[in-house]
Amino acid sequence: MPELPEAETIVRGLRPHVVGREVTGVEILHADVLRVASSAFTQAISGLTIRSVERRGKNVVMPLTGDRVLAVNLGMTGKLLPFPAHPVGGRAPTHPAVRFELDDGSVLVFDDTRRFGTVECLETARWRERSGRMGPEPLGSAFTARRLYEGLRQSRSPIRSWLLDQRKVAGVGNIYANEALYLAGIDPRRPARQVDAEEAARLQRALRRVLRNAIRQGGTTLRDYRTAEGDKGQYGSALGVYGRAGEPCLRCGTAVERVVFGNRSAFLCPTCQPGQTGTGDL
């Protein structure tokens, strides 16, 4: 699933192509990615201009004229791809769900193989209300070590599960939670409230470092993720533990382990991340 670095990479890639462009037409190929009827969605967005392209958590957010917002959650396999004209042949997306026609003749395509993503046109006030229910941005000034520690000490959940809760911190998914915990030397199964202040500060720094480095590399492509230019993300080669079960730890050489809890895989080095004291949501 695209996480914060992938969404941020897409946002930066889209800006030169769509900001200032008017939506002149919408083609709905798979209405199941919408939250309203196709006709209502088309009517709500047609004729509006894209004012900017932003990110909130894992969402690509485009404020529009008319006091509306186009909000796209990429789901597991969603992509937003701009084209100077309708793509044909080998350049055409393989699983287009929505095509936006823009006033300069270009096209923005939401392509989603598994169609777990969503495309919505919301009133600005409604989007702000939804955004307000999300946690702080981990790269923002509000995400301090103290705030992280105060949040962790109130929860019995495994620290990895806590990090995945978008109400606690926005944009972090399984890849980068595992990587940050590895850098911080914290077992992903430890109850969040057992993480002390020093460890929380280490985790805050590790999470910001991992996310920034992943953004510089254009994100991580494991299977479907592509940038706005259609390229693969290059951060996969820098992963320390995620997806490396059985391979040697890059620090100490111990075999990386894979464990499953909360219906999700986690990866860790048992030597570099000692102190596991909980095995599930308690």
C-alpha positions as CSV (number, residue, x, y, z in Angstrom):
1,M,0.0,0.0,0.0
2,P,1.3,3.5,-0.8
3,E,2.4,5.2,2.4
4,L,3.4,8.8,3.1
5,P,6.6,8.8,0.9
6,E,4.8,7.4,-2.1
7,A,1.9,9.9,-1.7
8,E,4.3,12.8,-1.3
9,T,6.3,11.7,-4.4
10,I,3.1,11.5,-6.4
11,V,2.0,15.0,-5.2
12,R,5.3,16.5,-6.2
13,G,5.1,14.9,-9.6
14,L,1.6,16.1,-10.3
15,R,2.0,19.7,-9.4
16,P,3.7,20.9,-12.6
17,H,1.0,19.2,-14.7
18,V,-2.3,19.9,-13.1
19,V,-2.2,23.0,-10.9
20,G,-4.2,25.8,-12.5
21,R,-6.0,23.4,-14.9
22,E,-9.8,23.3,-15.2
23,V,-11.6,20.0,-15.2
24,T,-13.5,20.0,-18.4
25,G,-14.8,16.4,-18.4
26,V,-14.8,13.2,-16.3
27,E,-15.0,9.7,-17.6
28,I,-16.0,7.1,-15.0
29,L,-14.8,3.6,-16.0
30,H,-15.3,1.9,-12.6
31,A,-17.8,3.6,-10.3
32,D,-16.8,1.5,-7.3
33,V,-13.9,3.8,-6.5
34,L,-16.5,6.6,-5.9
35,R,-18.5,7.3,-2.8
36,V,-21.4,8.8,-4.7
37,A,-23.2,8.1,-8.0
38,S,-21.1,8.8,-11.1
39,S,-23.5,11.6,-12.2
40,A,-23.2,13.4,-8.8
41,F,-19.5,13.2,-8.8
42,T,-19.2,14.5,-12.4
43,Q,-21.6,17.3,-11.7
44,A,-19.7,18.3,-8.5
45,I,-16.3,18.6,-10.1
46,S,-16.8,19.6,-13.7
47,G,-15.8,23.2,-14.5
48,L,-13.7,23.6,-11.3
49,T,-10.0,24.5,-11.4
50,I,-7.3,22.7,-9.5
51,R,-5.7,25.3,-7.2
52,S,-3.0,23.1,-5.7
53,V,-1.9,19.6,-5.0
54,E,-1.2,18.6,-1.4
55,R,-0.9,15.5,0.8
56,R,-2.6,14.6,4.1
57,G,-1.4,11.3,5.5
58,K,-1.6,8.8,2.7
59,N,-4.1,10.9,0.7
60,V,-3.5,13.1,-2.3
61,V,-5.6,16.2,-1.9
62,M,-6.4,18.8,-4.5
63,P,-8.1,22.0,-3.4
64,L,-10.5,23.2,-6.1
65,T,-12.3,26.4,-6.9
66,G,-15.9,26.4,-5.7
67,D,-14.9,25.6,-2.1
68,R,-14.4,21.9,-2.9
69,V,-11.6,19.4,-2.6
70,L,-10.7,16.4,-4.7
71,A,-9.4,13.7,-2.3
72,V,-7.8,10.5,-3.5
73,N,-6.9,7.6,-1.3
74,L,-4.6,5.4,-3.3
75,G,-5.6,2.2,-1.5
76,M,-3.3,-0.7,-2.2
77,T,-2.6,-0.3,-5.9
78,G,-3.9,3.2,-6.9
79,K,-1.8,5.5,-9.1
80,L,-2.4,9.0,-10.4
81,L,-0.8,9.5,-13.8
82,P,-0.9,12.7,-15.9
83,F,-0.7,12.6,-19.7
84,P,-0.4,15.4,-22.2
85,A,-3.2,13.7,-24.2
86,H,-5.3,10.6,-24.0
87,P,-2.8,7.7,-23.7
88,V,-3.0,5.0,-26.3
89,G,-1.1,1.7,-27.0
90,G,1.6,0.7,-24.6
91,R,1.5,4.0,-22.7
92,A,-2.1,3.6,-21.7
93,P,-2.8,2.6,-18.0
94,T,-3.8,-1.0,-17.6
95,H,-6.6,-0.5,-15.1
96,P,-8.0,3.0,-15.4
97,A,-10.9,3.8,-13.1
98,V,-11.4,7.6,-13.6
99,R,-10.1,9.9,-16.3
100,F,-10.1,13.7,-15.8
101,E,-10.0,15.8,-18.9
102,L,-8.3,19.1,-18.4
103,D,-8.6,22.4,-20.3
104,D,-5.2,22.2,-22.0
105,G,-6.1,18.9,-23.6
106,S,-4.2,16.8,-21.0
107,V,-5.6,13.9,-19.0
108,L,-5.2,12.9,-15.4
109,V,-5.9,9.1,-14.8
110,F,-6.6,7.3,-11.6
111,D,-5.5,3.8,-12.3
112,D,-6.2,1.1,-9.7
113,T,-5.6,-2.6,-10.3
114,R,-7.5,-3.9,-7.2
115,R,-9.8,-0.8,-6.9
116,F,-9.5,-0.5,-3.1
117,G,-8.7,3.2,-3.6
118,T,-11.3,6.0,-3.4
119,V,-11.9,9.2,-5.4
120,E,-14.1,11.9,-3.8
121,C,-15.1,15.5,-4.4
122,L,-15.9,17.0,-1.0
123,E,-16.9,20.4,0.4
124,T,-13.8,22.0,1.9
125,A,-15.4,22.1,5.4
126,R,-16.2,18.3,5.2
127,W,-12.6,17.6,4.2
128,R,-11.2,19.7,7.0
129,E,-13.4,17.8,9.5
130,R,-12.0,14.5,8.2
131,S,-8.5,15.7,8.3
132,G,-9.0,16.9,11.8
133,R,-9.6,13.3,12.9
134,M,-6.2,12.2,11.7
135,G,-3.1,12.3,13.8
136,P,-0.2,14.7,13.3
137,E,2.0,14.6,10.2
138,P,5.2,12.8,11.2
139,L,7.4,15.3,9.3
140,G,5.6,18.3,10.8
141,S,6.6,20.4,13.7
142,A,3.7,19.1,15.8
143,F,5.1,15.6,15.8
144,T,7.5,16.0,18.7
145,A,9.2,13.3,20.8
146,R,7.2,14.4,23.8
147,R,3.9,14.2,22.0
148,L,4.9,10.8,20.7
149,Y,5.8,9.6,24.2
150,E,2.6,10.9,25.7
151,G,0.5,9.1,23.1
152,L,2.4,5.8,23.5
153,R,2.1,5.7,27.3
154,Q,-1.7,5.6,27.0
155,S,-1.9,2.5,24.9
156,R,-1.4,-1.2,25.5
157,S,-1.3,-2.0,21.8
158,P,1.9,-3.3,20.2
159,I,4.0,-0.3,19.1
160,R,3.9,-1.3,15.5
161,S,0.0,-1.4,15.6
162,W,0.0,2.0,17.3
163,L,2.1,3.5,14.5
164,L,-0.3,2.2,11.9
165,D,-3.3,3.9,13.5
166,Q,-4.0,6.9,11.3
167,R,-5.7,8.6,14.3
168,K,-2.4,8.5,16.2
169,V,0.0,9.6,13.4
170,A,-0.9,10.2,9.7
171,G,0.7,8.5,6.8
172,V,2.8,5.7,8.4
173,G,2.2,2.2,7.1
174,N,3.7,-1.2,7.6
175,I,6.9,-0.7,5.6
176,Y,8.1,2.5,7.3
177,A,6.8,1.5,10.8
178,N,9.0,-1.6,10.6
179,E,12.0,0.3,9.3
180,A,11.8,3.0,11.9
181,L,11.4,0.5,14.8
182,Y,14.5,-1.3,13.4
183,L,16.6,1.9,13.4
184,A,15.3,2.8,16.9
185,G,16.1,-0.7,18.3
186,I,12.6,-1.4,19.4
187,D,10.8,-4.7,19.0
188,P,7.5,-4.1,17.0
189,R,5.6,-6.3,19.4
190,R,6.3,-4.3,22.6
191,P,3.3,-2.7,24.2
192,A,3.4,1.0,23.3
193,R,3.2,2.1,27.0
194,Q,6.4,0.2,27.8
195,V,8.4,2.5,25.4
196,D,10.2,5.0,27.6
197,A,10.9,8.6,26.9
198,E,14.4,8.0,25.5
199,E,13.2,5.3,23.2
200,A,10.3,7.5,22.0
201,A,12.8,10.2,21.1
202,R,14.9,7.7,19.3
203,L,11.8,6.5,17.4
204,Q,10.7,10.0,16.5
205,R,14.1,10.7,14.9
206,A,14.2,7.3,13.2
207,L,10.7,7.7,11.7
208,R,11.5,11.1,10.3
209,R,14.8,9.9,8.9
210,V,13.2,6.9,7.2
211,L,10.4,8.9,5.7
212,R,12.7,11.7,4.4
213,N,15.1,9.2,2.9
214,A,12.3,7.3,1.2
215,I,10.9,10.5,-0.3
216,R,14.3,11.3,-1.7
217,Q,14.3,7.9,-3.4
218,G,10.8,8.3,-4.8
219,G,9.2,5.8,-2.4
220,T,9.3,2.0,-2.3
221,T,8.0,-0.1,-5.1
222,L,7.3,-3.7,-4.1
223,R,4.8,-4.5,-6.8
224,D,2.3,-1.9,-8.2
225,Y,3.4,1.6,-6.9
226,R,4.5,4.1,-9.5
227,T,5.4,7.8,-9.4
228,A,3.4,10.3,-11.3
229,E,6.0,9.8,-14.1
230,G,5.3,6.1,-14.1
231,D,8.6,5.2,-12.6
232,K,9.3,2.7,-9.8
233,G,10.4,4.0,-6.3
234,Q,14.0,3.2,-5.5
235,Y,14.0,3.0,-1.7
236,G,13.5,-0.8,-1.7
237,S,17.3,-1.4,-1.9
238,A,17.7,0.6,1.4
239,L,15.2,-1.5,3.5
240,G,16.9,-2.9,6.6
241,V,14.3,-5.5,7.7
242,Y,11.0,-5.2,5.8
243,G,10.6,-8.2,3.4
244,R,14.1,-9.6,4.4
245,A,13.1,-12.5,6.5
246,G,15.9,-15.0,6.8
247,E,18.5,-12.6,5.4
248,P,21.3,-11.2,7.6
249,C,20.8,-8.1,9.6
250,L,22.8,-5.2,8.0
251,R,24.2,-4.3,11.4
252,C,25.0,-7.5,13.2
253,G,24.4,-10.4,10.7
254,T,21.7,-12.1,12.7
255,A,18.9,-13.5,10.5
256,V,15.9,-11.2,10.2
257,E,12.7,-12.7,11.6
258,R,9.1,-12.4,10.3
259,V,6.3,-12.4,12.9
260,V,2.6,-12.0,12.4
261,F,0.3,-10.1,14.7
262,G,-2.7,-7.9,14.2
263,N,-3.1,-9.8,10.9
264,R,0.0,-8.1,9.5
265,S,3.6,-9.3,9.0
266,A,6.3,-7.5,11.0
267,F,10.1,-7.8,10.5
268,L,12.8,-7.4,13.1
269,C,16.3,-8.3,14.1
270,P,16.1,-10.2,17.4
271,T,19.6,-9.0,18.3
272,C,19.2,-5.3,17.5
273,Q,15.6,-5.1,18.7
274,P,15.5,-6.9,22.0
275,G,13.0,-6.7,24.8
276,Q,9.8,-8.2,23.3
277,T,7.3,-8.4,26.1
278,G,3.9,-8.6,24.3
279,T,2.6,-10.5,21.4
280,G,-0.7,-8.9,20.4
281,D,-3.3,-6.3,21.2
282,L,-3.7,-6.6,24.9
